[in-house]
Amino acid sequence: MASSPVPVAQQISLSLSVEKNAIAPATSASASRLERDLKTIREYVDPIVAPAELPIPIHRRLPPFNICITRPFARKVESVHRLLDRALVDIVERWYTDDQAGFPSRMPLEAHEEDLLQWINTQSSNDDVGKRTIPRFGDRYGMWRTDFLIEKGSEAEAKICEINARIPYNGFFVAGLHEESTRLLGGGKLGFEIPNQYEATKKTIRSCFDETKCLYHIRKMWPGVDSRIFTRDYEQVTGQDVIHVEPSALQVEQDEASPTGWAVYFTPQDSQGQRHKIEQCTIELFQEELREIDPRILRQLATCCVNDFRNILLLHDKRILGIVQQELPSLVERKVLDTAEAQVLRNGIAETIIPGSDAMKTLLEESSQDPLQRHKYIVKPVRGAACNGIRLGNQLNQEEWITLLERSTSHALRPSEDAYVVQKLVDHLWCDIVRHEVQSSPEAEKFHLIGSCHMVNSKLLVFGPWRIGHTVHVGLSKEGMGIVMSCVLRPEDLETMDGRKEE
C-alpha cells in the first residue's frame, strides 16, 4: 500500500514527538499534555515580556505547538525570498533614475511622500560614498517581513501575498520567544531543527545601530509590541537608553556641523530645558501620520532612521508585488535575475494586479463577460494592514465588482484615492489546527496557514510568526482567538503518528 505524501507543513506537538520518536500531530496530544506544555511556554515567556508591558497581550496567543515544515519546502521559501530581495533592491534604487521604467507614474504616491523620496534619492545617489548623507537602499534599508500562503498542488508552493515594512521588528521577537520556549519541549532534538537562532537574530538587529548611542523610538498611534521587547533587549545589552518620542515633540534647527545643514532635537518634559540631538532612530508610524510632520524633520530623520523611508513608502504598499511581477522581463534582460530565477520568483508571488495596469483592463473585460470571474480574486487596499478593508470577490455583487474595476482602470490611483490591488486567490493547503483555550480538549479545526519571513539588510533571513486564516487572517485578540507559532524543520527519518488517535 502506498504511503501518504508528507505534508509540507503541519502543526505538531514537539513534546509528544520526542517522547514517541515520531511526528506527532497536535491533534494526537491529550488535554493534559496541552495544559502542561502551555504552562511550560508561559513560565518561560511571561517573565521576559512582563517588563515590556505589552499593550496587546500577544504572548497569550502562543500555543504549545509548532508548525513543522519539510526541509525542501524551507529551502524553496528561502530561495523565493532571496530572489525577491534582489529584485526589490534593484527596483527601489532605480525608482527615480530609470525614466524608461517610469515607476512613479505606475505606482504614484502622495505629493509629500514623493517630495521626501526624491530628496532621499538626491542624497543617496552620489557616486562618491563620502558625499552621501543617506546610504543607498541596498546598503541599509532596515528590515521587512513578508506574509505568504501555501498553495496546494503536486508540489506545494509558497505564495507571497504582501510585504510588511511600516513597523520594524514586527513579529521578530514574539516568534523568537516561542522558538526558545519550545526548545524546552523538544525543539532541536531528534532532528527537529529550529531554523532561526534567536540570540544571533537579536545581535544582527542590534548591529543595525551604533550601540554606543541611545536610540530614539518615534511613534504615536501604534502602541508597539515587538518594539517594546526590543527596547528591553537593547537597553540591557548596550546600557544605552531607548527614548520614546511622539512626532509633535520633535524640533528642527539649522546646524552648520550637519552634512544636511539641519538637526532634529527632542526636549524631554523633565529635562529642565536640556535638549537631546537625535542621531539614530526607528520609526513606528502609519503613512498618514507622516503628512502631519514638518518636511524638514522628515528629511533629517531619513538620514538617521534605521528602517528606511523607502521601505515604509514603497515596500509597505501592496502594489509593489505587482511592480515586481511586471519587471521580471527587465530584471532578466539586465541580468539581475536569470530566466530560471525569474520563473521561481514569478511562481512565488501571488498574482497581483495594480490600478492603471493593462492587466486590470483585461480583468475588467473578462469580468464583464463572465460574472463568476470575481470569485477567483481578493481585493486589498494598497496601504491596508491587519486585514482591514480586505474583501473577497464573492462578497461583492457584480455591479460593485465592475464599478471597482472601472475605477481601477481609469488611471494609476494614489493611495488616498481609495486604491486597491486585486490578487488571484490562492488554492490553500488546509491544515488540522488545534487552538489552545478554545476547547476543553484538543480538537482539530480546518485553517490555512499564513507564514512569514523577515529580511534584514539583505543579510539575514529569518522565519517569522505563523498564523492561521479562514476567510482571511484570524485575529489575535481575545475575541479572534488566533494563534502565533514558530516553525521547526521536519526530520527526514521519522514516521508520522495517526493524528486521529489521541495518545
PATI-705422 format. One record per residue (C-alpha): residue in one letter; x, y, z. Coordinates in Angstrom, 1 decimal, decimal comma, padded with zeros to 4 digits. Layout:
<pts>
  type      px      py      pz
     a       X       Y       Z
...
</pts>
This chain:
<pts>
  type      px      py      pz
     m   000,0   000,0   000,0
     a   001,4   003,4  -001,0
     s   002,3   005,7   001,9
     s   000,6   009,0   002,2
     p   002,5   012,0   000,9
     v   004,4   014,0   003,5
     p   002,7   017,4   004,2
     v   005,0   020,3   003,6
     a   003,6   021,9   006,8
     q   001,6   020,7   009,7
     q   001,0   021,5   013,4
     i   002,7   019,2   015,7
     s   003,3   018,6   019,4
     l   007,1   018,6   020,0
     s   007,0   017,0   023,4
     l   004,9   014,1   022,2
     s   007,0   013,7   019,0
     v   010,2   013,5   021,1
     e   008,6   011,1   023,5
     k   007,3   008,8   020,8
     n   010,2   009,2   018,4
     a   007,7   010,1   015,6
     i   006,0   013,1   014,1
     a   003,1   013,7   016,4
     p   000,3   015,9   015,0
     a  -001,1   018,3   017,6
     t  -004,4   016,5   017,3
     s  -002,9   013,4   018,9
     a  -001,9   015,3   022,1
     s  -004,0   014,9   025,2
     a  -005,7   017,7   027,0
     s  -003,3   017,2   030,0
     r  -000,3   017,5   027,7
     l  -001,7   020,7   026,1
     e  -002,1   022,1   029,6
     r   001,3   021,0   030,8
     d   003,1   022,3   027,7
     l   001,3   025,6   027,7
     k   002,4   026,1   031,3
     t   006,0   025,5   030,2
     i   005,7   028,0   027,4
     r   004,2   030,7   029,7
     e   006,7   030,1   032,5
     y   009,4   030,9   030,0
     v   007,8   033,8   028,1
     d   005,9   035,7   030,8
     p   008,9   036,9   032,9
     i   010,6   038,2   029,7
     v   007,7   040,2   028,4
     a   006,3   041,4   031,7
     p   008,8   044,4   031,9
     a   007,9   045,4   028,4
     e   004,2   046,0   029,4
     l   002,8   044,9   026,1
     p  -000,4   046,8   025,3
     i  -001,6   043,8   023,2
     p  -001,1   040,6   025,1
     i   000,0   038,7   022,1
     h   002,2   036,4   024,2
     r  -001,1   034,8   025,4
     r  -001,6   033,6   021,8
     l   001,5   031,4   021,8
     p   000,3   027,8   021,8
     p   002,2   024,7   023,0
     f   002,5   023,5   019,4
     n   004,8   024,3   016,4
     i   004,5   024,3   012,6
     c   006,7   021,5   011,2
     i   007,9   022,2   007,7
     t   009,8   020,0   005,3
     r   013,4   020,9   004,5
     p   012,8   021,1   000,8
     f   009,9   023,5   001,4
     a   012,1   025,6   003,7
     r   014,7   025,8   001,0
     k   012,1   026,8  -001,5
     v   010,8   029,6   000,7
     e   014,3   030,9   001,4
     s   015,1   030,9  -002,4
     v   012,0   032,9  -003,2
     h   012,7   035,5  -000,5
     r   016,4   035,9  -001,6
     l   015,3   036,5  -005,1
     l   012,6   038,9  -004,0
     d   015,1   040,9  -002,0
     r   017,4   041,1  -005,0
     a   014,6   042,3  -007,2
     l   013,4   044,9  -004,7
     v   016,8   046,4  -004,1
     d   017,3   046,8  -007,9
     i   013,8   048,3  -008,4
     v   014,0   050,8  -005,5
     e   017,4   052,0  -006,5
     r   016,1   052,7  -010,0
     w   012,8   054,3  -008,8
     y   013,8   057,9  -009,7
     t   016,6   057,3  -012,2
     d   015,1   054,8  -014,7
     d   013,0   057,1  -016,9
     q   012,0   054,2  -019,2
     a   010,6   052,2  -016,3
     g   008,6   055,2  -015,1
     f   007,9   053,7  -011,6
     p   006,5   056,9  -010,1
     s   003,7   057,1  -012,7
     r   002,9   053,3  -012,4
     m   002,7   053,4  -008,6
     p   002,0   057,1  -007,7
     l   002,4   058,2  -004,1
     e   001,1   061,2  -002,2
     a   002,8   064,5  -003,1
     h   004,6   064,9   000,2
     e   005,8   061,3   000,0
     e   007,2   061,9  -003,5
     d   009,0   065,0  -002,3
     l   010,6   063,1   000,6
     l   011,7   060,1  -001,6
     q   013,0   062,3  -004,4
     w   015,1   064,2  -001,8
     i   016,4   060,9  -000,4
     n   017,3   059,9  -003,9
     t   019,5   063,0  -004,3
     q   021,2   062,3  -001,0
     s   021,9   058,6  -001,7
     s   022,9   058,5  -005,4
     n   026,2   060,3  -005,4
     d   029,0   058,0  -006,8
     d   031,3   059,3  -004,1
     v   030,3   057,4  -000,9
     g   031,7   060,1   001,3
     k   029,3   062,6  -000,1
     r   026,2   060,6   000,6
     t   024,2   061,7   003,6
     i   021,9   058,7   003,2
     p   023,1   055,2   002,2
     r   021,9   053,6  -000,9
     f   018,9   051,4  -000,4
     g   020,8   048,1  -000,8
     d   023,4   049,2   001,8
     r   020,9   050,0   004,6
     y   017,2   049,6   004,3
     g   016,5   048,0   007,7
     m   014,0   045,2   007,7
     w   010,9   044,0   006,1
     r   008,6   040,9   006,5
     t   006,5   039,0   004,1
     d   003,3   037,2   004,6
     f   003,0   034,0   002,4
     l   000,3   031,4   001,8
     i   000,8   027,8   000,9
     e  -000,8   026,8  -002,4
     k  -001,7   023,1  -002,6
     g  -000,8   021,0  -005,7
     s   001,5   018,2  -006,7
     e   004,3   020,4  -005,3
     a   003,1   022,9  -002,7
     e   004,2   026,5  -003,4
     a   004,8   029,4  -001,1
     k   002,9   032,4  -002,4
     i   004,0   035,8  -001,1
     c   000,9   037,9  -000,8
     e   002,2   041,1   000,8
     i   005,2   042,8   002,4
     n   005,1   044,5   005,8
     a   007,7   047,2   006,1
     r   006,0   050,0   008,0
     i   006,7   048,7   011,5
     p   010,2   047,4   012,3
     y   010,7   044,1   014,3
     n   007,1   043,2   013,5
     g   007,0   039,6   014,7
     f   010,7   039,1   015,2
     f   010,6   038,8   019,0
     v   007,3   037,2   019,5
     a   008,2   034,3   017,2
     g   011,7   034,2   018,6
     l   010,4   033,8   022,2
     h   008,1   031,0   021,0
     e   011,1   029,3   019,4
     e   013,1   029,5   022,5
     s   010,3   028,3   024,8
     t   009,6   025,3   022,6
     r   013,2   024,2   023,0
     l   012,0   023,1   026,4
     l   009,5   020,8   024,7
     g   012,0   019,2   022,4
     g   012,9   021,8   019,8
     g   016,4   021,0   018,5
     k   016,2   017,3   019,4
     l   015,7   014,3   017,1
     g   016,3   016,4   014,1
     f   013,5   018,9   014,9
     e   015,9   021,7   014,0
     i   014,8   025,3   014,8
     p   015,8   027,3   011,6
     n   016,4   030,5   013,5
     q   019,0   031,3   016,1
     y   017,2   033,8   018,4
     e   020,3   035,2   020,1
     a   022,1   035,7   016,7
     t   019,0   037,3   015,3
     k   018,9   039,8   018,2
     k   022,6   040,5   017,7
     t   022,1   041,2   014,0
     i   019,2   043,6   014,7
     r   021,3   045,5   017,3
     s   024,2   045,7   014,9
     c   022,0   047,9   012,7
     f   022,6   050,6   015,3
     d   025,5   052,4   016,9
     e   025,4   050,6   020,2
     t   027,4   053,4   021,9
     k   024,5   055,8   021,5
     c   021,0   056,0   022,8
     l   018,1   055,2   020,4
     y   015,0   057,3   019,8
     h   011,8   055,4   019,0
     i   009,3   057,6   017,2
     r   005,7   056,6   017,4
     k   002,2   057,7   018,4
     m  -000,8   055,8   017,0
     w   000,8   052,3   017,0
     p   001,3   051,1   020,6
     g   004,2   048,8   019,8
     v   004,6   045,1   020,6
     d   007,9   043,6   019,4
     s   009,5   047,1   019,6
     r   008,9   047,1   023,4
     i   010,6   043,7   023,7
     f   013,5   045,0   021,6
     t   013,7   048,1   023,8
     r   014,4   046,0   026,8
     d   017,0   043,9   025,0
     y   018,8   047,0   023,6
     e   018,9   048,7   027,0
     q   020,1   045,6   028,8
     v   022,8   044,6   026,3
     t   024,2   048,1   025,4
     g   023,5   050,1   028,6
     q   022,0   052,8   026,4
     d   018,5   054,3   026,7
     v   015,7   053,8   024,2
     i   013,6   057,0   024,4
     h   010,1   057,1   023,0
     v   009,1   060,3   021,3
     e   005,9   061,5   019,7
     p   006,4   063,3   016,4
     s   004,9   066,5   017,8
     a   007,7   066,7   020,3
     l   010,4   067,0   017,5
     q   012,1   070,3   016,6
     v   014,3   071,0   013,7
     e   017,0   073,7   013,6
     q   019,9   074,7   011,4
     d   023,2   073,1   012,3
     e   026,4   074,0   010,5
     a   028,0   070,8   011,6
     s   025,4   068,6   010,0
     p   026,0   067,4   006,4
     t   022,5   068,5   005,6
     g   022,7   071,8   007,4
     w   019,9   070,7   009,8
     a   019,5   068,7   013,0
     v   016,4   067,3   014,9
     y   016,1   067,7   018,6
     f   013,8   066,4   021,4
     t   013,3   068,1   024,7
     p   012,0   065,7   027,4
     q   009,5   067,1   029,8
     d   011,6   066,5   032,9
     s   014,9   067,7   031,4
     q   014,8   071,3   032,6
     g   015,2   072,5   029,1
     q   018,1   070,3   028,2
     r   017,7   069,1   024,6
     h   018,6   065,8   023,0
     k   020,0   065,7   019,5
     i   018,6   062,7   017,6
     e   021,4   060,8   015,9
     q   019,7   057,5   015,4
     c   016,1   056,4   015,5
     t   013,5   053,9   014,4
     i   010,0   054,9   013,3
     e   006,7   053,2   014,0
     l   004,3   055,5   012,2
     f   001,4   054,9   009,9
     q   001,9   056,5   006,5
     e  -000,9   059,0   007,1
     e   000,9   060,3   010,2
     l   003,9   061,4   008,1
     r   001,6   064,0   006,5
     e   001,5   066,0   009,8
     i   005,3   066,2   010,2
     d   007,4   069,1   009,0
     p   009,1   068,0   005,8
     r   012,4   069,3   007,2
     i   012,1   066,9   010,1
     l   011,3   064,0   007,8
     r   014,3   064,7   005,7
     q   016,6   064,8   008,7
     l   015,1   061,7   010,2
     a   015,8   060,0   006,9
     t   019,5   060,4   007,5
     c   019,5   058,5   010,8
     c   016,4   056,3   010,6
     v   017,3   052,6   010,5
     n   014,0   051,5   009,0
     d   014,3   053,4   005,7
     f   011,5   055,6   004,4
     r   011,9   053,8   001,1
     n   010,8   050,7   003,0
     i   007,9   052,5   004,6
     l   006,6   054,2   001,5
     l   007,4   051,8  -001,3
     l   007,7   048,3   000,1
     h   004,8   048,6   002,5
     d   002,4   049,1  -000,4
     k   000,6   046,1  -001,9
     r   001,3   047,4  -005,4
     i   005,0   046,7  -005,1
     l   004,4   043,0  -005,7
     g   002,6   043,8  -008,9
     i   005,5   046,0  -009,9
     v   008,0   043,2  -009,2
     q   005,9   040,9  -011,5
     q   005,8   043,5  -014,2
     e   009,6   044,0  -014,0
     l   010,6   040,3  -014,3
     p   011,5   040,5  -018,1
     s   013,6   043,7  -017,4
     l   015,3   042,0  -014,5
     v   016,3   039,1  -016,7
     e   017,3   041,4  -019,6
     r   019,5   043,4  -017,2
     k   020,9   040,2  -015,7
     v   019,7   040,9  -012,2
     l   018,0   037,5  -012,4
     d   018,5   034,7  -014,8
     t   015,5   033,1  -016,6
     a   015,1   030,2  -014,1
     e   015,3   032,6  -011,1
     a   012,7   034,9  -012,6
     q   010,3   031,9  -013,0
     v   010,9   030,9  -009,4
     l   010,1   034,4  -008,3
     r   007,0   034,6  -010,5
     n   005,7   031,3  -009,1
     g   006,4   032,5  -005,5
     i   004,3   035,7  -005,6
     a   000,5   035,8  -005,6
     e  -000,7   037,3  -008,9
     t  -001,1   041,0  -008,1
     i  -002,9   043,4  -010,4
     i  -002,4   047,1  -009,8
     p  -004,5   050,1  -010,7
     g  -004,0   051,6  -014,1
     s  -002,3   048,5  -015,5
     d  -003,1   046,6  -018,7
     a  -003,8   043,5  -016,5
     m  -006,5   045,5  -014,7
     k  -008,1   046,4  -018,1
     t  -008,0   042,8  -019,2
     l  -009,6   041,7  -015,9
     l  -012,4   044,2  -016,4
     e  -013,1   042,9  -019,9
     e  -013,2   039,3  -018,7
     s  -015,4   040,1  -015,7
     s  -017,9   042,0  -017,9
     q  -018,3   038,8  -019,9
     d  -018,2   036,3  -017,0
     p  -020,0   037,3  -013,7
     l  -018,2   034,4  -011,9
     q  -014,8   035,8  -012,6
     r  -014,8   037,9  -009,4
     h  -015,0   034,7  -007,3
     k  -011,3   034,0  -008,3
     y  -010,0   037,2  -006,7
     i  -009,5   039,1  -003,5
     v  -009,4   042,9  -003,2
     k  -007,0   044,7  -000,8
     p  -006,4   048,4   000,0
     v  -002,9   049,3  -001,2
     r  -001,9   050,6   002,2
     g  -004,1   048,4   004,4
     a  -002,9   046,4   007,4
     a  -004,3   043,7   009,7
     c  -006,8   042,7   007,0
     n  -008,7   046,0   007,3
     g  -010,7   046,7   004,1
     i  -010,0   043,3   002,5
     r  -012,9   041,8   000,6
     l  -013,3   038,6  -001,3
     g  -014,6   039,0  -004,8
     n  -017,6   036,8  -003,9
     q  -018,5   039,2  -001,2
     l  -019,2   041,8  -003,9
     n  -022,1   041,7  -006,3
     q  -021,4   042,1  -010,0
     e  -022,3   045,8  -010,1
     e  -019,9   046,6  -007,2
     w  -017,2   044,5  -008,8
     i  -017,4   046,2  -012,2
     t  -017,5   049,6  -010,6
     l  -014,4   048,9  -008,6
     l  -012,5   047,6  -011,7
     e  -013,7   050,6  -013,8
     r  -012,2   053,0  -011,2
     s  -009,0   051,0  -011,1
     t  -008,6   051,1  -014,9
     s  -009,2   054,8  -015,2
     h  -005,6   055,7  -014,1
     a  -002,9   054,7  -011,7
     l  -004,5   055,7  -008,4
     r  -002,8   057,3  -005,4
     p  -003,3   055,6  -002,0
     s  -005,7   058,5  -001,0
     e  -007,9   057,8  -004,0
     d  -009,3   054,6  -002,4
     a  -006,8   052,5  -004,3
     y  -006,9   048,7  -004,3
     v  -004,9   045,8  -005,7
     v  -006,7   042,7  -007,0
     q  -005,0   039,4  -006,2
     k  -005,7   036,0  -007,6
     l  -007,0   033,8  -004,8
     v  -004,6   031,0  -003,7
     d  -006,0   027,5  -003,6
     h  -005,0   027,0   000,0
     l  -003,4   024,0   001,7
     w  -005,8   023,4   004,6
     c  -004,4   022,0   007,8
     d  -005,7   020,5   011,0
     i  -005,1   023,1   013,7
     v  -005,6   023,0   017,5
     r  -006,2   026,3   019,2
     h  -005,4   026,4   022,9
     e  -008,1   028,0   025,1
     v  -010,8   027,3   022,6
     q  -011,9   023,8   023,6
     s  -011,5   021,9   026,9
     s  -009,7   019,2   025,0
     p  -007,6   019,3   021,8
     e  -009,8   019,3   018,8
     a  -008,8   020,0   015,2
     e  -010,3   022,7   013,1
     k  -009,5   023,4   009,5
     f  -007,5   026,5   008,7
     h  -005,0   027,6   006,2
     l  -001,5   028,8   007,3
     i  -000,1   032,3   006,9
     g   003,7   032,0   007,1
     s   006,2   034,9   007,2
     c   009,8   035,6   006,7
     h   011,9   038,6   007,8
     m   014,8   040,1   005,8
     v   017,4   042,3   007,4
     n   019,6   044,4   005,1
     s   019,8   041,6   002,5
     k   021,9   039,6   005,0
     l   019,7   037,8   007,5
     l   016,7   035,8   006,5
     v   014,5   034,6   009,5
     f   011,3   032,6   009,5
     g   008,8   034,7   011,3
     p   005,5   034,0   013,0
     w   003,0   031,5   011,6
     r  -000,7   032,4   011,9
     i  -004,0   030,9   010,8
     g  -006,6   032,0   008,3
     h  -010,1   031,1   007,4
     t  -011,8   033,6   005,2
     v  -008,9   036,0   006,0
     h  -006,4   036,1   008,8
     v  -007,9   035,1   012,2
     g  -007,3   038,0   014,6
     l  -005,1   037,7   017,6
     s  -007,4   039,4   020,0
     k  -009,3   037,6   022,8
     e  -012,3   037,6   020,5
     g  -010,5   036,4   017,4
     m  -008,7   033,6   019,2
     g  -006,0   033,3   016,6
     i  -002,6   031,9   017,4
     v   001,1   032,7   016,7
     m   003,5   029,8   016,2
     s   007,1   029,3   015,2
     c   008,4   026,6   013,0
     v   010,7   023,6   013,2
     l   012,2   021,6   010,4
     r   010,9   018,1   009,8
     p   013,3   015,2   010,5
     e   013,6   013,1   007,3
     d   013,7   009,7   009,0
     l   010,6   009,8   011,3
     e   007,2   008,3   010,7
     t   004,0   010,2   011,4
     m   001,6   009,1   014,1
     d  -002,1   008,9   013,3
     g  -003,5   012,3   014,3
     r  -007,0   010,9   014,6
     k  -005,9   008,9   017,7
     e  -005,2   010,6   021,0
     e  -002,1   009,5   022,9
</pts>
